[in-house]
């Protein structure tokens, strides 16, 4: 099995939801279609996935082996920022990007603020009932979980997962990313207006169905 399961193939297995197309899996992983197609072909030839009006994993033990491989890789070398955005897709529970990440997603990557490569929290909204499961899940990838952003000097690495539990979870999707609704994101931005004035102006330009009445000089836009 492990001869076939390189990192890409293992991630494909973990990203598959029964009935998914190859294109949908590629969107889940934010990976080029052709890269995923080649991995699927190898997995099909090995008998680990099956395609019949959509993809499916033939045995849960295959998924367990793939998760072990990806987690072991993360234990050797901390995931990159790009990989950290993919890892929550491998969990068995719903989530949505929130706070700064919701702004990042709704602006389609156009607005990034308050983070640096060596100090990078990811903000995830989750259900209260799933918190323990998420904490154990991220622990298997050596990613610390917190409920509020922690100072960089208190962490061993650059990444941290900040969980925002709630009784329920309302999820929308933007370019494959699960994210809290746009209205909630705008409310968060207005509550932190000084930080997100430029992002509000950006949303005003991007979406014709909203009128936020916010303008901002181009030079005031935050840079990644």
N, C-alpha and C positions, 0 to 999 in steps of 0.2 A: 504493500500500500504506500509506504513512505517514498518509494521510488517515483511515484506519480505526484505525490502531494508536495510540490514546491509551495512557496508562500502565496503565489497568485492562485494556484489551484485550490489551496486550502481556504483562501478568502472567498473564492467563488462558491465553494460548498456551503460555507457559513452564511453567505448572502442570499442563497436561493430560498425563496418561498414557493411552495408547491404551485405550479402553473405559470411561473415566471417565464418570460422570454429572455433570450440572451441580452437583448438591448436593455431590458429592465434591470437585470443583474448588473450590467455595466453602469447603469445610472446609480444603483445602490452603492457601488464601489468607487464611483467617480473615476472609472478606468476606461480607456479606449475600447470600443466595441471589439475590434479585431483581437486585442489581447485576451479579452474574456472568451471570445469564440474559440480561439486556439486552446485555451485551458479546458473549455467544455468538451471539445473534441477528444482531448486526452483522457478526460474523466469518463466520457462515454465509452471509449475504447477499453478502458480498464474496468468498466462495469460499476462505477461508483455513482453515476448519475444517469437518469433516463429521460429521454425527450419523447413525450406523447401529448401533443397539443399543449406543450409547456414543460418546463424542467421540473424534475423532482429528484431528491436524494434517495437512493435505494434502501439505505439502512441508517438508522440513527447512530450506529457505531461508527459509521464513516464521518458523520458530523462531529462526533466526540473526538475522533482522531485528528480531524482538521483543527478543532478548537485547541487541542493540546499542542499542536505544532505552532499555531500562531501565538499562543500564550508563551511557549518556550522561547520563541524568537524574540518576543517582547522582553522576556526576562534577561536575555543576553545583551540586547541593545534596546534602550528605551525607544518606543515608537516616535516617528517624526510627527510633526504637527498634522501633516496630511493624513498619516495613518491613524492618528488619534480621532480624526473626524469619522473615519470608517469603522473603527472598533465597536462603537455602540450599536451598529447595525447587526452585529453578531449576537447580541443579547436576545433573550426570549420575551422581552417585555417592552411595551411601547414607551417612547420618549419623544421629546421635541426640543429643538434648540431654543434657548430663551435668552433674555437679557442682551448682552453685547452680541452674542452669536445670532440671536434673532434679527438684530439690526444688520449684521453681516450678511445673513441669508436673504433678507428682504431687499437689501440693496444689491443683491447678486454679486457680493464680494467687493462692492464699490466703496464701502466704508468700514474701516478698521480703526479702532481707537483703544487706548488703555492697555495694550498688550505688546510684548516684545518676544522674539524667538526664545530668549532665555527665561522668560516669565510669562507662561501662556496657560491661563485657565480656560477650560471649556465649560459652558453653562448649559445644563440639561434639565428640563422640566420632566419629572417622572411622577408616577402615582405613589402615594404614601405606602400602599400595600406592597410595593415592589422595592422599597428602599434597601432592605437587607440583601435582597437578591442582587441588586445593582452593585452594592458595596463589595460583595463577594466576587462578583463578576470582574469588576475593575481591579480588585486585588490580585486576581489570577494573571492580569497583564502588568502587574507592578505599577499601577496608576493609582495615586492617592485620591480618595474622595473626601470632600468637605461639604459643609452646608453654607459656608461663606468663603470668599477668596482669602487664601492665606498668604502672608508675606513670603517672598521668594527665599529669604534666608532660612525659613523654617522647613523647606522642602529639599529633598535629595536631588530632584531633577527639575526640568523646566516646566513640565506638564502637571496640571492638577484638574480633577473633575469636580465641578461645583454642582451639587444636586439641589434642585428646587422642588421639594415634594408638594403634591396637592391632592385633594380628595378625588379629583377627576382630571382628565387631560384632553384638551381640544387640539387636534393636530391638523395642520395644512402642509402642503408640499410645494416647494419651490426648487425647480431644477433637481429634483430627487432628494432634497434635504427635508426631513420632517421638522416643522417649525411651529411655534405658537402662532395663532392668527395675527394677521396684519394689524387689526384694530388694537389688540393687546400690546403689540410691539410699539405702535404709535403712542399708546398711553404711557408705556415705560419711557419712551424717548421724551415725551413732554414733561414727565416727572423729573427728568435729568436734562432739562432743556439746554443748559450751557454746554454740556458735553455733546449733545446730539442735534443742535440747531442745523448744522451742515447736512446731517443725514436726513432730517425732515425735509429740507429743501430738495435733496436728491430724490426722495420718494415722490415729492410733488411733481418733479419732472418725469419720473419713470412711469407713474400710474395715472392714466387719464381719468379714472373714476374717483379720484380723491382730490380735494382742494384744501390743503393745510394752511394756505396763506402765509407760507414761510419763504423768505428769500435769503440768500447768503452769497457773499462774494466767492468766486471760484477759488481764490487764494486761501479761503478759510477752510477748505475741505481737508479733512484729516487724511493722512497718508498711512499706508500699511507699515 
